[in-house]
Amino acid sequence: MSKHAPSFPSRVWSRWMSVPLWLQILIGMVLGIIAGITLGDDASYLKPIGTLFVNTIKMLIVPLVFCSLIVGVTSMQDTAKMGRIGFKSFGFYLGTTSIAISIGLLVGYVMQPGAGLGLEGAKIVSEVKEAPTLMDTLINIVPTNPVAALASGQILQVIVFAVALGISLVLIGEHGKPAIRVFESLAEAMYKLTDMVMKLAPYGVFGLMAWVAGEYGLDMLLPLIKVIVAVYIGCALHILGFYSVVLTVFGKLNPMQFFKGIGNAMAVAFTTSSSAGTLPASMKCASENLGVNKKISSFVLPLGTTINMDGTALYQGVTALFVAQAFGIDLTWVDYITIVLTATLASIGTAGVPGAGLVMLTLVLTTVGLPLEGVAIIAGIDRILDMARTVVNVSGDLVATTVIARSEDELDVEHYNADMEQSALIAQHNEVDIQQKVAENVKSNS
């Protein structure tokens, strides 16, 4: 053997790093489940690995959203185009949310997940946070202190301030260009930092899945397996059925290429249960795998993280019927319409963080007079349900971004249809072009 030949650990590490990131994440997920079932309660010792990964993602969220939104707004220049894209995004997200909860109600009605549990008259004590009213949400979207909103991570307020600041920088013309260049530089730095953090995903996923498997095990899941299956079936129908139709009809795109391109984001969404936490991975997938222009993804994706809650709305439909069936309460067609409207409107401003859907569920149950004690039952399996609904939320964000980019002629179709290796080469080439243009702009303005 040559003395210069790499050692066995080096060869293993080199082989591991050549594995695609999505496959690394999948391997980490499977190994985490095996470790969790094997270790049981002791798997909690592995949770800090996942927590560390989630914390690094949270570190990115506010600066990434703030800088990328400003860059997205200022890169458009055309305020009419910006308003058109905002209108398309808002309409798309509300429309798909309505469809999602309708699918949830249909699945809940057909599968009857709560039938036969015999909880009529049961008293279960539960403590749940009071869900914010729609009026409170609308009032609070404008920050009284933008710095405090940035520091506390109030994403909806950060979005409003970033969009307003971006529009102002465009309107002041030449005076705004130095500040725009600063934000462009910061945004590029955040994209690079995102790329670095995402390399930690397989290890974070391993720690999180080990903890979840060890915490819940199989015994606790069996009594509520029917509601879990119902939610997962509803999510699969929405992603593979409805989103495929949207991509085919409105985007004239191959859905299979889309799902290949967003695998990494879906894996991160499933394990972190956070739409906001998955935003860095979503932005990376949109630009590098799908060929979406960054000025579109930088605007539509952060907006979707806040107002697009397709998965959460679908979950509301299934679990609301589960609670009604478990407690022997019959719902009228008016109740069904009320659930659809309430869940759709309540999705605006719901935080894209783990557990937020449980708070939103209290609002839906209260609106149609269902017992809030049902929340305590759902809380036991909420994390398992949260994983599936977050995948739907993130997939919906990326569908909206792709379709809107296509409608605005801001989608590189050749890039979209390329295989993963070709996409990486195209993305690298585009990155070099962007850096050259930035350097030319700096040189011309110096």
C-alpha positions in Angstrom: 0.0 0.0 0.0 1.3 3.4 -0.9 2.2 5.6 2.1 0.1 8.3 0.5 -3.0 6.2 0.3 -5.9 7.6 2.4 -6.7 5.8 5.7 -9.8 3.7 6.1 -11.7 6.4 8.0 -10.8 8.9 5.4 -12.1 6.7 2.6 -15.3 6.1 4.5 -15.8 9.8 5.1 -15.1 10.6 1.5 -17.6 8.0 0.4 -20.2 9.3 2.8 -19.7 12.9 1.6 -20.3 11.8 -2.0 -23.8 10.5 -1.0 -26.5 13.0 -2.0 -27.8 15.0 1.0 -31.3 13.8 0.7 -30.1 10.2 1.0 -27.9 11.1 4.0 -30.9 12.6 5.7 -33.0 9.5 4.9 -30.2 7.2 6.3 -30.0 9.4 9.4 -33.8 9.2 9.8 -33.9 5.4 9.6 -30.9 4.9 11.9 -32.5 7.4 14.4 -35.8 5.3 14.5 -33.8 2.1 15.0 -31.7 3.7 17.8 -34.8 5.2 19.5 -36.7 1.9 19.5 -33.6 0.1 20.8 -32.7 2.6 23.5 -36.2 3.5 24.7 -36.1 6.3 27.2 -32.4 6.5 27.0 -32.7 7.8 23.5 -33.4 11.2 25.1 -29.6 11.5 25.5 -29.5 11.8 21.7 -32.0 14.7 21.6 -29.3 17.4 22.1 -27.8 16.5 18.7 -31.2 17.3 17.1 -31.7 20.3 19.3 -28.3 21.7 18.2 -29.3 21.3 14.6 -32.7 23.0 15.1 -30.9 25.9 16.9 -28.5 26.4 14.0 -31.5 26.6 11.6 -33.3 29.0 14.0 -30.2 31.1 13.9 -30.6 31.6 10.2 -34.4 32.3 10.0 -34.7 36.0 10.9 -31.6 37.3 9.0 -32.3 35.1 6.1 -36.0 36.2 5.8 -35.1 39.9 6.3 -32.2 40.1 3.9 -33.7 37.8 1.2 -37.0 39.7 1.2 -35.3 43.0 0.8 -33.2 41.7 -2.0 -36.3 40.1 -3.6 -38.3 43.3 -3.4 -35.5 45.6 -4.6 -34.5 43.3 -7.5 -37.9 43.6 -9.0 -37.7 47.4 -9.4 -41.2 47.2 -11.0 -43.6 47.9 -8.1 -46.5 46.8 -10.2 -44.9 43.4 -10.7 -44.2 43.1 -7.0 -47.8 43.8 -6.2 -48.9 41.3 -8.8 -46.7 38.5 -7.3 -47.9 39.4 -3.8 -51.5 39.1 -5.0 -50.9 35.8 -6.7 -49.1 34.4 -3.6 -51.8 35.4 -1.2 -54.6 34.1 -3.4 -52.8 30.8 -4.1 -52.1 30.2 -0.4 -55.6 30.9 0.8 -57.1 28.9 -2.1 -55.0 25.8 -1.4 -55.6 26.0 2.3 -59.4 25.8 1.7 -58.8 22.7 -0.5 -56.6 21.2 2.2 -59.1 21.4 5.0 -61.8 20.1 2.7 -59.7 17.1 2.0 -59.1 16.7 5.7 -62.8 16.8 6.4 -63.5 14.3 3.6 -60.9 11.8 4.9 -62.2 12.2 8.5 -65.7 11.6 7.4 -64.8 8.5 5.4 -62.4 6.9 7.8 -64.3 7.8 11.0 -61.0 7.9 13.1 -62.9 8.7 16.4 -65.8 6.3 16.1 -66.2 3.8 18.8 -63.8 5.4 21.4 -66.8 5.9 23.7 -65.7 9.2 25.3 -69.2 10.6 25.7 -69.3 12.5 28.9 -65.6 12.0 29.7 -63.8 14.8 31.5 -60.2 15.2 30.5 -58.2 18.1 32.0 -56.1 20.0 29.5 -54.3 23.3 29.5 -54.1 25.0 26.1 -53.0 28.4 25.2 -55.7 30.8 23.9 -55.5 31.2 20.1 -55.2 34.7 18.8 -58.3 36.2 17.1 -58.2 37.2 13.5 -58.5 40.9 14.4 -55.5 40.6 16.8 -53.5 38.9 14.1 -54.3 41.7 11.6 -53.5 44.5 14.1 -50.2 42.9 15.2 -48.7 42.4 11.7 -47.3 46.0 11.8 -44.5 46.1 14.3 -44.4 49.0 16.7 -40.7 48.3 17.1 -39.0 46.7 14.1 -35.8 45.9 16.1 -37.9 44.2 18.8 -39.7 42.2 16.1 -36.3 41.1 14.6 -35.0 40.2 18.1 -38.0 38.2 19.1 -38.4 36.4 15.8 -41.9 37.8 14.9 -41.8 36.6 11.3 -45.0 38.2 10.1 -43.8 41.6 11.5 -40.3 41.1 10.0 -41.9 40.4 6.6 -44.0 43.6 6.7 -41.0 45.7 7.7 -38.7 44.1 5.2 -41.2 44.6 2.3 -41.8 48.2 3.4 -38.0 48.9 3.6 -37.4 47.3 0.3 -40.1 49.4 -1.5 -38.6 52.5 0.1 -35.1 51.7 -1.1 -36.5 51.3 -4.6 -38.4 54.5 -4.5 -35.4 56.7 -3.4 -33.5 55.6 -6.5 -29.7 56.2 -6.5 -29.6 57.0 -2.8 -30.8 53.5 -2.0 -28.3 51.6 -4.1 -25.5 51.5 -1.5 -27.9 50.0 1.1 -29.2 47.5 -1.5 -25.7 46.3 -2.3 -25.1 45.7 1.5 -28.3 43.6 1.7 -27.3 41.7 -1.5 -24.0 40.9 0.1 -25.6 39.9 3.4 -28.1 37.7 1.5 -25.4 35.9 -0.3 -23.5 35.3 3.0 -26.8 33.9 4.4 -27.2 31.6 1.4 -23.6 30.3 2.0 -24.2 29.9 5.7 -27.4 27.9 4.9 -25.4 25.6 2.7 -22.9 25.0 5.6 -25.7 24.4 8.1 -27.6 21.9 5.8 -24.5 19.6 5.9 -25.4 19.0 9.5 -28.9 17.9 8.7 -28.3 14.1 8.7 -26.9 14.2 12.2 -29.6 16.4 13.5 -32.3 14.3 11.9 -30.7 11.2 13.6 -30.9 12.8 17.0 -34.5 14.0 16.6 -35.9 10.8 15.2 -34.1 8.8 17.9 -35.8 11.0 20.6 -39.3 10.8 19.0 -39.1 7.0 18.6 -37.8 6.5 22.1 -40.3 9.0 23.6 -43.5 7.6 22.0 -42.6 4.0 21.2 -45.2 1.7 19.6 -47.5 1.1 22.6 -48.7 4.7 22.8 -49.3 5.0 19.1 -51.4 1.9 18.7 -54.7 3.2 20.3 -54.6 6.4 18.1 -53.1 4.7 15.0 -56.3 5.4 13.1 -56.2 9.2 13.4 -52.5 9.1 12.5 -53.2 7.0 9.4 -56.1 9.4 8.4 -53.9 12.5 8.7 -51.0 10.9 6.7 -53.4 9.7 4.0 -54.9 13.2 3.7 -51.4 14.7 3.5 -50.4 12.2 0.8 -53.5 12.9 -1.2 -52.9 16.7 -1.0 -49.2 16.5 -2.0 -49.3 13.7 -4.6 -52.8 14.4 -5.9 -53.7 18.1 -5.6 -50.2 19.6 -5.9 -49.4 17.4 -8.9 -52.6 18.7 -10.7 -51.6 22.3 -9.9 -48.1 21.8 -11.3 -49.4 20.1 -14.4 -52.4 22.4 -15.2 -51.1 25.8 -14.0 -47.3 25.3 -14.4 -47.2 22.9 -17.4 -44.5 21.1 -15.5 -43.6 17.5 -14.7 -44.6 16.8 -11.0 -42.0 14.0 -10.7 -39.2 16.5 -11.4 -40.6 18.8 -8.7 -40.7 16.1 -6.0 -37.2 15.0 -6.9 -36.0 18.5 -6.4 -37.6 19.2 -3.0 -36.6 15.9 -1.3 -34.1 17.6 1.0 -36.7 20.2 2.2 -39.3 17.6 2.7 -36.9 15.5 4.9 -36.0 18.5 7.0 -39.6 19.5 7.3 -40.6 16.0 8.5 -37.9 15.8 11.2 -38.0 19.4 12.5 -41.8 19.9 12.3 -41.1 23.6 11.5 -42.0 25.4 8.3 -39.9 28.4 9.4 -37.0 26.1 10.3 -37.1 24.5 6.9 -37.0 27.8 5.1 -33.2 27.7 4.4 -33.6 24.2 2.9 -36.6 25.3 0.9 -34.7 28.3 -0.6 -31.8 26.1 -1.5 -34.0 23.6 -3.3 -35.9 26.3 -5.1 -32.9 27.9 -6.6 -30.5 25.0 -7.0 -32.9 22.1 -7.9 -35.9 23.8 -9.4 -34.4 26.7 -11.2 -36.5 29.4 -9.6 -35.1 32.9 -9.8 -34.0 34.0 -6.3 -35.9 37.3 -6.6 -39.1 35.2 -6.7 -38.2 32.6 -4.1 -36.9 35.3 -1.8 -40.3 36.9 -1.8 -42.8 34.0 -2.1 -41.2 31.5 0.3 -40.9 33.7 3.4 -44.5 34.8 2.8 -45.6 31.2 2.5 -43.9 30.3 5.7 -46.2 32.6 7.5 -49.6 32.4 5.7 -49.5 29.0 4.0 -50.7 26.3 6.4 -52.2 23.7 4.1 -51.0 20.8 6.2 -52.1 22.4 9.4 -55.5 23.1 7.9 -55.9 19.5 6.7 -54.9 18.4 10.2 -57.7 20.6 11.6 -60.3 18.9 9.4 -59.3 15.4 10.4 -58.8 16.1 14.1 -62.0 18.2 14.5 -64.0 15.2 13.1 -62.0 12.9 15.3 -63.0 14.9 18.4 -66.6 15.1 17.3 -66.8 11.4 16.7 -64.9 10.4 19.9 -67.4 12.5 22.0 -70.5 11.4 20.0 -71.3 14.9 18.6 -73.0 15.2 15.3 -71.9 18.1 13.1 -74.2 19.9 10.6 -73.2 21.1 7.2 -73.1 24.7 8.7 -70.4 23.4 11.1 -68.4 22.0 8.2 -68.5 25.3 6.4 -67.5 27.1 9.6 -64.6 24.8 10.1 -63.4 25.5 6.6 -63.6 29.3 6.9 -62.2 29.4 10.4 -59.2 27.2 9.7 -58.5 29.1 6.4 -58.5 32.5 8.1 -56.7 31.3 11.2 -53.9 30.0 9.1 -52.8 33.6 8.4 -50.2 34.5 10.9 -50.0 31.1 12.6 -46.4 30.5 13.6 -44.5 28.0 11.4 -43.0 26.3 14.5 -43.6 22.9 16.1 -46.9 22.7 18.0 -48.5 25.8 16.6 -51.2 23.7 15.0 -52.3 22.5 18.4 -53.0 26.1 19.5 -54.9 26.7 16.2 -57.0 23.6 16.8 -58.4 25.1 20.0 -59.8 28.0 17.9 -61.5 25.6 15.4 -63.0 23.4 18.2 -64.3 26.5 20.0 -65.9 27.9 16.9 -68.1 24.8 16.3 -68.7 24.1 20.0 -66.6 20.9 20.3 -65.0 20.1 23.7 -61.5 21.4 24.2 -60.8 18.3 26.2 -60.2 16.7 22.8 -57.0 18.7 22.5 -55.5 16.7 25.3 -56.0 13.5 23.4 -54.5 14.9 20.2 -51.6 16.4 22.2 -50.2 12.9 22.9 -49.6 12.3 19.2 -49.3 15.9 18.0 -45.6 15.6 17.2 -46.2 12.6 14.9 -49.0 14.5 13.1 -46.9 17.7 13.1 -44.3 15.9 11.0 -46.7 15.1 8.2 -48.5 18.5 8.1 -45.2 20.4 8.0 -44.2 18.4 4.9 -47.4 19.6 3.3 -46.8 23.2 4.3 -43.3 23.2 3.0 -44.3 21.4 -0.3 -47.1 24.0 -0.8 -44.7 26.9 -0.4 -42.4 25.4 -3.0 -45.3 24.6 -5.4 -46.5 28.2 -5.1 -43.0 29.5 -5.7 -42.5 27.3 -8.8 -45.9 28.0 -10.4 -45.7 31.8 -9.8 -42.1 31.9 -11.1 -43.4 30.0 -14.2 -46.2 32.5 -14.7 -43.7 35.4 -14.4 -41.2 33.8 -16.8 -38.7 33.6 -13.9 -38.3 29.8 -14.0 -35.4 28.2 -15.8 -37.3 25.3 -17.4 -34.1 23.6 -18.6 -32.8 23.7 -15.1 -36.1 22.4 -13.7 -36.1 19.4 -16.1 -32.4 18.5 -15.6 -31.3 15.7 -13.3 -29.8 16.5 -9.9 -26.1 16.5 -11.1 -26.9 18.8 -14.1 -29.0 21.0 -11.8 -26.0 21.4 -9.4 -23.7 22.4 -12.4 -26.3 24.9 -13.7 -26.8 26.4 -10.2 -23.0 26.7 -9.8 -22.7 28.4 -13.3 -25.5 30.8 -12.4 -23.8 31.6 -9.1 -20.6 32.5 -10.9 -22.6 34.7 -13.2 -24.2 36.5 -10.3 -20.9 37.0 -8.6 -19.4 38.5 -11.8 -22.4 40.8 -12.2 -22.1 42.0 -8.6 -18.3 42.6 -9.1 -19.0 44.6 -12.2 -21.7 46.7 -10.5 -19.3 47.4 -7.6 -16.5 48.3 -10.1 -18.8 50.6 -12.1 -20.1 52.4 -9.0 -16.7 52.8 -7.4 
